Amino acid sequence: MRAYQVVEFGPPSALQLKEVDDLVPGEGQIVVDVAAAGINFPDALVVSGRYQILPPRPFVPGKELAGTVCAVGAGVSGFEPGDRVLGQLEHGAFAEQAIVNAADTFRLPDGLGFADATALGLVYQTAYFALLDRAGLRPGETVLVGGAAGGVGIASMQLAKAFGARVLAAVRKPDQVEFVRAHGADAVIDVGGTNLRDDLRAQVLAATDGRGVDVIIDPVGGEFFSAGLRALAWCGRLVVIGFAGGDIPSVKANYLLVKNISVSGLQWSDYRERTPERMAEVQADIFRLWRSGAVCPPVTQTFAFEKLPAALELIEKGRIRGKAAIIVRDVP
């Protein structure tokens, strides 16, 4: 089979597409014939060597896939060859075959295509954990979503609306406005100006009758984080989920005390490793929300398997709206 490998850390163009042996499942494992693989910003960090979890090289990157079960290992029940599944893993998805732990494998609902399935995995799980498990979102509250035109941003907006919240979408470019409105934004916050510290707070207060927002989902970091703290309402909560803006911010503890606000972090991989049963519950609920029409996977671009490096470069530069997927094999 063919697989992309990180031999040396570097830009996406440094990935090497190689012929490797077919995979054999171990105990508790499943081999999946990959039909589509989701592309996420952390994948670019992994390829460049900037991610917090890096396996020994060479390795195959890629954190989520959808396809059909090829083989099951000892001790695996509930799956058999031919089953259509979504798989979550730390690395290994950017290949024609991948090994996934049975606990991290989820049967696809009827009617859900492989590319769309990859959009209902990592980004929706991240948004779900951030909104409910970390922020404790309650119906009727207001959520500000940073990087709202991206994959996690769209997932956060759709889920927040499904959970009964009002959503403010932060975008940097005018051409993103209609896109985020189409995915559930009640109001749009322009964060493309030169005075974000004051502009963000002024726009949020105007959009909330001077109250501020209850929850902020922050995949951006940097200046957005600092400006967002000033826009939180009393007892507001900000959840850090990434630093797509490049800069890792800091916060003064006295500011949290004075405003009665809290900041927490979310590392998606930890939920997969530490609480697989919770991840299974969350994925089942995401599929339920998809069946009800409450969420819609935002796959805006698909790429041929051979175009993965180019697609990763677009993700790294923030040029993909919503979610992108690699089509590894053309399977209906």
Disulfide bonds with the S-S distance in Angstrom:
none
